[in-house]
Amino acid sequence: MDYDILVIGGGMVGASLVHALRDSGLRIGLVEAVPLYNEGQPSYDARAIALSWGSRRIFEGMGVWQAMAQQTVTPIRAINVSDRGHFGATRLQAEEEGVEALGYVAEAAVIGRALGSGLAELPGVTIFCPATLTAIRIDEEAATVTLDQEGEQKILQARLVVAADGGRSTVREQLGAKTVRLGYGQTAVVASVISDRSHDNVAFERFTDSGPLALLPNTAPQWMTGSEHGDRRWSMVWTAREDQVDELLALDDAAFLERLQGRLGRRAGRLLAVTPRSAYPLGLQYVRDHVRPRLAFIGNAAHLIHPVGGQGFNLGLRDVAVLAEVLAQAAHQGGDPGVLETLQGYARWRRGDYLRVMGVTDSLVRIFSNDFRTLVVARNAGMVAMDLMPPLRRLFTRQAMGVNGRQPRLALGLPLNDRK
């Protein structure tokens, strides 16, 4: 057997799993189609990533948080939530939870640099990059994977294949995994904007008739274009209806900023500049069976959700922390990491979190994109009640922080390999 674990996909989720398993004693192969951490790597493009407080703890447990923090991550110390044109509003604050921040904003490239540092030197890790998956076969005793690496065919065997190859997963397509897909008729328009005043580490989530509009504080690292704007830089995620997207992308910068200012108001001050915009179609997608013998899906290969609340990558990172713990425990006990009994432990643990996050994000999108009068009154009353009732607000805040439910060892700052 060539490997215990073969991870397909070297983006943020796949590379995180390799780091999480660094001391497990397992033989790990990592396959990535694009040269790691260059401009063509889709995981490390111009997007900013919202990291929950729980994700910070997982990265700390993996030993990579410090490398990220040294480059620059921006704390979110408060989140203002409002409903455009209506009275509902609430404010979530880190101080109320007794933590430094509810979450953080990090450039995807910052996460990529931190994960890439020393990845190839981790014990027991072999990297195949650039290499593409051309075939996969699952048998009772092993998974067999065929790769094309710069024109040369390689055939590898592993006791477990982990599909971490994103929303257009080749593994999922090759194996015909049953997938549920639901559309929202919405697209996320993403850019950075500059205002005339400091962001003060406050994030804004504003619900509008076309979908949520988020403005996240995002001070750029010194090596990145935009760092000259300091703490006046924000990351914007504007959810628009599909029939609005072409118009928004075609507007010149001045017209776009005027349109954005009208939607946001003066909460972030006066908007002065915007970077080139990108668009990402939105929907809900998930694999019916996250595990089968010799195979596990994690991250976007397993589930894609709406970006409202910034939970997508955080959900995938919790996949990493739980799967790493289950696999490390199996290795410690001399078990087979690819048998269904082991993998079902991972699937059962993750099921509650999936259902909560998918349910909350889907409900928020549908409820707040509807102008039915009774629903408008009810949702705004709910926001006011949350603002006035600390226990209810705390429950919502802890969900956003990623600390509800059973926590894996990495999320508690505990190593994987000290079980007696």
Rosetta blueprint (number, residue, H / E / L):
1 M L
2 D L
3 Y E
4 D E
5 I E
6 L E
7 V E
8 I E
9 G L
10 G L
11 G L
12 M H
13 V H
14 G H
15 A H
16 S H
17 L H
18 V H
19 H H
20 A H
21 L L
22 R L
23 D L
24 S L
25 G L
26 L L
27 R L
28 I E
29 G E
30 L E
31 V E
32 E L
33 A L
34 V L
35 P L
36 L L
37 Y L
38 N L
39 E L
40 G L
41 Q L
42 P H
43 S H
44 Y H
45 D L
46 A L
47 R L
48 A E
49 I E
50 A E
51 L E
52 S E
53 W H
54 G H
55 S H
56 R H
57 R H
58 I H
59 F H
60 E H
61 G H
62 M H
63 G L
64 V L
65 W H
66 Q H
67 A H
68 M H
69 A H
70 Q H
71 Q H
72 T L
73 V L
74 T E
75 P E
76 I E
77 R L
78 A E
79 I E
80 N E
81 V E
82 S E
83 D E
84 R L
85 G L
86 H L
87 F L
88 G L
89 A E
90 T E
91 R E
92 L E
93 Q E
94 A H
95 E H
96 E H
97 E H
98 G L
99 V L
100 E L
101 A L
102 L L
103 G E
104 Y E
105 V E
106 A E
107 E E
108 A H
109 A H
110 V H
111 I H
112 G H
113 R H
114 A H
115 L H
116 G H
117 S L
118 G L
119 L H
120 A H
121 E H
122 L L
123 P L
124 G L
125 V E
126 T E
127 I E
128 F E
129 C L
130 P L
131 A L
132 T E
133 L E
134 T E
135 A E
136 I E
137 R E
138 I E
139 D L
140 E L
141 E L
142 A L
143 A E
144 T E
145 V E
146 T E
147 L E
148 D E
149 Q E
150 E L
151 G L
152 E E
153 Q E
154 K E
155 I E
156 L E
157 Q E
158 A E
159 R E
160 L E
161 V E
162 V E
163 A E
164 A L
165 D L
166 G L
167 G L
168 R L
169 S L
170 T H
171 V H
172 R H
173 E H
174 Q H
175 L H
176 G L
177 A L
178 K L
179 T E
180 V E
181 R E
182 L E
183 G E
184 Y E
185 G E
186 Q E
187 T E
188 A E
189 V E
190 V E
191 A E
192 S E
193 V E
194 I E
195 S E
196 D L
197 R L
198 S L
199 H L
200 D L
201 N L
202 V E
203 A E
204 F E
205 E E
206 R E
207 F E
208 T E
209 D L
210 S L
211 G E
212 P E
213 L E
214 A E
215 L E
216 L E
217 P E
218 N L
219 T L
220 A L
221 P L
222 Q L
223 W L
224 M L
225 T L
226 G L
227 S H
228 E H
229 H H
230 G H
231 D H
232 R H
233 R E
234 W E
235 S E
236 M E
237 V E
238 W E
239 T E
240 A E
241 R E
242 E H
243 D H
244 Q H
245 V H
246 D H
247 E H
248 L H
249 L H
250 A H
251 L L
252 D L
253 D H
254 A H
255 A H
256 F H
257 L H
258 E H
259 R H
260 L H
261 Q H
262 G H
263 R H
264 L H
265 G L
266 R L
267 R L
268 A L
269 G L
270 R L
271 L E
272 L E
273 A E
274 V E
275 T L
276 P L
277 R L
278 S E
279 A E
280 Y E
281 P E
282 L E
283 G E
284 L E
285 Q E
286 Y E
287 V E
288 R L
289 D L
290 H L
291 V E
292 R E
293 P L
294 R L
295 L E
296 A E
297 F E
298 I L
299 G H
300 N H
301 A H
302 A L
303 H E
304 L E
305 I L
306 H L
307 P L
308 V L
309 G L
310 G L
311 Q L
312 G H
313 F H
314 N H
315 L H
316 G H
317 L H
318 R H
319 D H
320 V H
321 A H
322 V H
323 L H
324 A H
325 E H
326 V H
327 L H
328 A H
329 Q H
330 A H
331 A H
332 H H
333 Q L
334 G L
335 G L
336 D L
337 P L
338 G L
339 V L
340 L H
341 E H
342 T H
343 L H
344 Q H
345 G H
346 Y H
347 A H
348 R H
349 W H
350 R H
351 R H
352 G H
353 D H
354 Y H
355 L H
356 R H
357 V H
358 M H
359 G H
360 V H
361 T H
362 D H
363 S H
364 L H
365 V H
366 R H
367 I H
368 F H
369 S L
370 N L
371 D L
372 F L
373 R H
374 T H
375 L H
376 V H
377 V H
378 A H
379 R H
380 N H
381 A H
382 G H
383 M H
384 V H
385 A H
386 M H
387 D H
388 L H
389 M L
390 P H
391 P H
392 L H
393 R H
394 R H
395 L H
396 F H
397 T H
398 R H
399 Q H
400 A H
401 M H
402 G L
403 V L
404 N L
405 G L
406 R L
407 Q L
408 P L
409 R L
410 L H
411 A H
412 L H
413 G L
414 L L
415 P L
416 L L
417 N L
418 D L
419 R L
420 K L
